Amino acid sequence: MDQIPETQQKGWWDTAIIRVRPNELRIRGYALDELMGRVTFGEMAYLMIMGELPSRSEITGLLDALLVAVCDHGANSPAVATSIMAATCGIPLNCVMASGMNLLGEIHGGPIEAATRLFYRTDQIIQESGRPPEDVMQEICEEFHAARRFMPGFGHPVHNRDPRVVRLFELIEEAQEAGAISGRFMRWARMFEQILPQVFSKAKIPLNVDGGGAVVLCDTGIPAETAMGFVCLSRGLGLMAHGFETQRRKERLKAPMPPDLIAEHMTYSGPSPRKLPVSRREGRPKFKRR
């Protein structure tokens, strides 16, 4: 590979990610054809974001597990439901996927970024202040409670012990035992899970997959700003699968609810029935031409 002089002037487009030349593609310095078949998709994501390949196989395993964990939530997920409906409207599969992807934001899909920021912030306060972790987390939980805000990464409408989080934490423990990661972010998450219900006066507020995924990202050093990107990389697969399945079934114009439920679940809260004024019903006013 030709060495790039440090003094070389940057071009109109400049990137440290990929070098493109005739018959040559290099990602972060590695020939793309050498990476193919030798690195996983999780490793590739790490390389492109962090600039280096993961130093330990355990880190690779964690990232790959996260990409599997969040690939699909079923039709109870607004993004999946939207893609299924879109697939019955005659648009291409990429547009079907985009329809669902565009629903992923701060509330749906996005809490993983907020949770990652929360854990990084908690860790920074603990490290810099030297205060007991329990006191720091108690204070943070009380901040959220006083502001009437949900704690990102906690709570789930279906699971009170999310099986995805259980498995992710098993892998984190293995990586910790192997010395690949510190595992302290898993400790912070578990402590939050104990303190949070006391502050919010709930029986239990379990970690969800956003919280578990945030722990993976923090323990592997991934920037919080990229968290949502990892979700999209994974969720796109689920949206593609649901869209493709629906298209193969030749369904047409699938509505948000079955027609026989419209009377019960598509209610109306507007004005009572009324008639158009007589002046309007007698015909539209005629305008003189100039």
C-alpha positions as CSV (number, residue, x, y, z in Angstrom):
1,M,0.0,0.0,0.0
2,D,1.3,3.5,-0.9
3,Q,2.2,5.5,2.2
4,I,0.2,8.7,2.5
5,P,2.4,11.7,3.4
6,E,1.4,13.4,6.7
7,T,1.8,16.7,4.9
8,Q,-0.5,15.8,2.1
9,Q,-3.3,18.4,1.6
10,K,-6.8,17.1,2.3
11,G,-9.1,16.9,-0.6
12,W,-12.6,18.1,-1.0
13,W,-13.8,14.8,0.6
14,D,-11.6,13.6,3.4
15,T,-12.1,10.5,5.6
16,A,-10.0,8.3,7.8
17,I,-12.4,5.4,7.2
18,I,-11.9,4.2,3.7
19,R,-9.4,4.6,0.9
20,V,-10.6,4.0,-2.6
21,R,-8.3,3.6,-5.6
22,P,-8.5,1.5,-8.8
23,N,-8.7,-2.2,-7.8
24,E,-8.2,-1.2,-4.1
25,L,-10.5,-0.7,-1.2
26,R,-9.1,-0.3,2.3
27,I,-11.0,0.1,5.6
28,R,-9.0,1.8,8.3
29,G,-5.9,0.6,6.4
30,Y,-7.0,-3.0,6.0
31,A,-7.7,-4.4,2.5
32,L,-11.4,-5.0,2.4
33,D,-10.9,-8.4,0.6
34,E,-8.7,-9.5,3.4
35,L,-11.4,-8.7,6.0
36,M,-14.0,-10.5,4.1
37,G,-14.7,-14.0,5.6
38,R,-12.2,-13.2,8.4
39,V,-14.1,-10.7,10.6
40,T,-17.6,-10.7,11.9
41,F,-20.1,-8.0,11.3
42,G,-19.7,-6.8,14.9
43,E,-16.0,-6.6,14.4
44,M,-16.5,-4.6,11.3
45,A,-18.7,-2.2,13.1
46,Y,-16.1,-1.8,15.8
47,L,-13.3,-1.3,13.3
48,M,-15.2,1.4,11.4
49,I,-16.2,3.3,14.6
50,M,-13.2,2.8,16.8
51,G,-10.5,2.6,14.1
52,E,-9.1,-0.8,15.3
53,L,-10.3,-4.4,15.4
54,P,-11.4,-5.6,18.8
55,S,-8.4,-6.7,20.9
56,R,-10.1,-9.7,22.4
57,S,-12.5,-12.3,21.1
58,E,-14.8,-11.8,24.1
59,I,-15.4,-8.2,22.9
60,T,-16.3,-9.6,19.5
61,G,-18.7,-12.0,21.1
62,L,-20.5,-9.2,23.0
63,L,-21.0,-7.0,20.0
64,D,-22.2,-9.9,17.9
65,A,-24.6,-10.9,20.6
66,L,-26.0,-7.4,20.9
67,L,-26.6,-7.2,17.1
68,V,-28.6,-10.5,17.4
69,A,-30.4,-9.4,20.6
70,V,-32.2,-6.3,19.2
71,C,-33.0,-7.5,15.6
72,D,-36.7,-8.0,16.2
73,H,-39.4,-7.2,18.8
74,G,-42.4,-8.6,16.9
75,A,-45.5,-6.7,15.6
76,N,-46.0,-5.1,19.0
77,S,-43.1,-2.9,18.0
78,P,-44.3,0.2,16.2
79,A,-41.4,0.0,13.8
80,V,-42.2,-3.6,12.8
81,A,-45.9,-3.0,12.6
82,T,-45.3,0.0,10.3
83,S,-43.0,-2.1,8.0
84,I,-45.6,-4.8,7.8
85,M,-48.3,-2.4,6.8
86,A,-46.0,-0.6,4.4
87,A,-45.2,-4.0,2.7
88,T,-48.9,-4.3,1.7
89,C,-48.9,-0.9,-0.1
90,G,-46.8,-2.0,-3.1
91,I,-43.6,-0.2,-2.3
92,P,-40.1,-1.7,-2.7
93,L,-38.5,-3.6,0.2
94,N,-36.0,-0.9,0.9
95,C,-38.8,1.6,1.4
96,V,-40.6,-0.9,3.6
97,M,-37.6,-1.1,5.8
98,A,-37.1,2.7,5.8
99,S,-40.8,3.2,6.9
100,G,-40.1,1.2,10.1
101,M,-36.6,2.6,10.6
102,N,-37.9,6.1,10.6
103,L,-39.9,5.4,13.7
104,L,-36.9,4.6,15.8
105,G,-36.2,7.6,17.9
106,E,-35.8,8.9,21.5
107,I,-38.7,6.8,22.8
108,H,-38.8,3.8,20.5
109,G,-35.4,2.2,20.0
110,G,-33.5,5.3,21.1
111,P,-33.4,4.7,24.9
112,I,-30.2,2.6,24.4
113,E,-28.3,5.8,23.6
114,A,-29.8,7.6,26.6
115,A,-29.0,4.6,28.8
116,T,-25.4,4.5,27.5
117,R,-25.0,8.2,28.4
118,L,-26.5,7.5,31.8
119,F,-24.1,4.7,32.6
120,Y,-21.1,6.7,31.4
121,R,-22.2,9.7,33.4
122,T,-22.7,7.5,36.5
123,D,-19.3,6.0,36.1
124,Q,-17.6,9.3,35.7
125,I,-19.2,10.8,38.8
126,I,-18.2,7.7,40.9
127,Q,-14.7,7.7,39.6
128,E,-14.1,11.5,40.0
129,S,-15.9,12.1,43.2
130,G,-14.9,8.9,45.1
131,R,-18.5,8.8,46.6
132,P,-20.1,5.5,47.3
133,P,-21.8,4.2,44.1
134,E,-25.1,3.6,46.0
135,D,-25.3,7.3,47.0
136,V,-24.6,8.5,43.4
137,M,-27.3,6.2,42.0
138,Q,-29.8,7.1,44.6
139,E,-29.3,10.8,43.7
140,I,-29.6,10.1,40.0
141,C,-32.8,8.1,40.5
142,E,-34.3,10.9,42.6
143,E,-33.4,13.4,39.9
144,F,-35.4,11.4,37.3
145,H,-38.3,10.9,39.8
146,A,-38.5,14.6,40.6
147,A,-38.5,15.5,36.9
148,R,-41.1,12.8,36.3
149,R,-38.9,11.2,33.7
150,F,-38.5,7.5,32.8
151,M,-35.0,6.0,33.5
152,P,-33.7,4.9,30.1
153,G,-32.9,1.2,29.9
154,F,-35.3,0.1,32.6
155,G,-38.9,-1.2,32.5
156,H,-40.7,-3.4,29.9
157,P,-44.4,-3.9,29.1
158,V,-44.0,-7.6,28.6
159,H,-40.9,-8.9,30.4
160,N,-40.1,-8.7,34.1
161,R,-36.8,-10.6,33.5
162,D,-35.8,-9.9,29.9
163,P,-34.1,-13.1,28.6
164,R,-32.0,-11.0,26.2
165,V,-30.5,-9.2,29.2
166,V,-29.9,-12.4,31.1
167,R,-27.9,-13.8,28.2
168,L,-26.0,-10.5,27.5
169,F,-25.0,-10.4,31.2
170,E,-23.8,-14.1,31.1
171,L,-21.5,-13.1,28.2
172,I,-20.3,-10.0,30.1
173,E,-19.5,-12.1,33.1
174,E,-17.5,-14.5,30.9
175,A,-15.6,-11.6,29.3
176,Q,-15.0,-10.1,32.8
177,E,-13.6,-13.4,34.1
178,A,-11.3,-13.6,31.0
179,G,-10.0,-10.1,31.8
180,A,-11.3,-8.7,28.5
181,I,-13.4,-6.0,30.2
182,S,-13.9,-4.5,33.7
183,G,-17.5,-5.5,34.0
184,R,-18.2,-2.5,36.2
185,F,-21.0,-1.1,34.0
186,M,-22.9,-4.3,34.6
187,R,-22.5,-3.7,38.3
188,W,-23.8,-0.2,38.0
189,A,-26.8,-1.4,36.0
190,R,-27.7,-4.1,38.6
191,M,-27.4,-1.6,41.4
192,F,-29.7,0.8,39.5
193,E,-32.2,-2.1,39.2
194,Q,-32.2,-2.4,43.0
195,I,-32.4,1.2,43.8
196,L,-34.8,2.4,41.2
197,P,-38.0,0.6,42.4
198,Q,-37.5,2.1,45.9
199,V,-37.3,5.6,44.6
200,F,-40.3,5.2,42.2
201,S,-42.3,3.1,44.7
202,K,-42.6,0.2,42.4
203,A,-42.4,-3.6,43.1
204,K,-39.8,-4.0,40.3
205,I,-38.4,-2.0,37.3
206,P,-36.3,-4.5,35.4
207,L,-33.5,-3.9,33.0
208,N,-34.7,-4.1,29.4
209,V,-32.6,-4.8,26.3
210,D,-31.8,-1.1,25.9
211,G,-30.2,-1.1,29.3
212,G,-28.4,-4.4,28.7
213,G,-27.2,-3.3,25.3
214,A,-26.0,0.0,26.8
215,V,-23.9,-2.0,29.3
216,V,-22.3,-3.9,26.4
217,L,-21.5,-0.7,24.6
218,C,-20.0,0.9,27.8
219,D,-18.0,-2.1,28.8
220,T,-16.5,-2.3,25.3
221,G,-15.8,1.5,25.1
222,I,-18.2,2.3,22.3
223,P,-19.2,6.0,22.2
224,A,-22.8,6.7,23.3
225,E,-23.4,8.7,20.1
226,T,-23.2,5.5,18.0
227,A,-25.6,3.5,20.1
228,M,-28.6,4.1,18.0
229,G,-26.6,3.2,14.9
230,F,-26.0,-0.3,16.4
231,V,-29.7,-0.6,17.0
232,C,-30.5,0.3,13.4
233,L,-27.9,-2.1,12.0
234,S,-29.6,-4.9,13.8
235,R,-33.3,-3.8,13.6
236,G,-33.0,-3.4,9.8
237,L,-32.7,-7.2,9.6
238,G,-35.9,-7.7,11.4
239,L,-37.7,-5.1,9.3
240,M,-36.4,-6.7,6.2
241,A,-37.6,-10.2,7.3
242,H,-41.1,-9.0,8.2
243,G,-41.4,-6.9,5.1
244,F,-40.3,-9.8,2.8
245,E,-42.6,-12.3,4.6
246,T,-45.6,-9.9,4.1
247,Q,-44.8,-9.3,0.5
248,R,-44.6,-13.0,-0.2
249,R,-48.1,-13.4,1.3
250,K,-49.5,-11.0,-1.3
251,E,-51.4,-9.1,1.4
252,R,-52.9,-5.8,0.3
253,L,-53.5,-2.6,2.4
254,K,-53.2,-4.1,5.9
255,A,-54.7,-1.6,8.3
256,P,-53.6,-0.9,11.9
257,M,-56.6,-3.1,13.1
258,P,-59.0,-5.7,11.8
259,P,-62.1,-4.1,10.1
260,D,-64.4,-5.8,12.7
261,L,-62.7,-3.9,15.5
262,I,-63.1,-0.4,14.0
263,A,-66.4,0.3,15.8
264,E,-64.9,-0.6,19.2
265,H,-61.3,0.7,18.9
266,M,-61.6,3.5,16.3
267,T,-63.6,5.9,18.5
268,Y,-64.6,9.4,17.8
269,S,-64.4,12.4,20.1
270,G,-65.3,15.3,17.8
271,P,-68.5,17.4,17.5
272,S,-71.9,15.8,17.4
273,P,-73.5,15.2,14.0
274,R,-74.4,18.5,12.3
275,K,-75.6,19.8,9.0
276,L,-73.9,22.1,6.6
277,P,-75.5,25.6,6.6
278,V,-78.3,26.2,4.1
279,S,-76.3,28.9,2.3
280,R,-73.5,26.4,1.6
281,R,-75.9,23.6,0.6
282,E,-77.7,25.7,-2.1
283,G,-74.6,25.9,-4.2
284,R,-71.3,27.5,-4.4
285,P,-71.2,31.3,-5.0
286,K,-70.7,32.4,-8.5
287,F,-68.0,34.8,-9.3
288,K,-68.2,37.3,-12.2
289,R,-65.5,37.1,-14.8
290,R,-63.6,40.3,-15.5
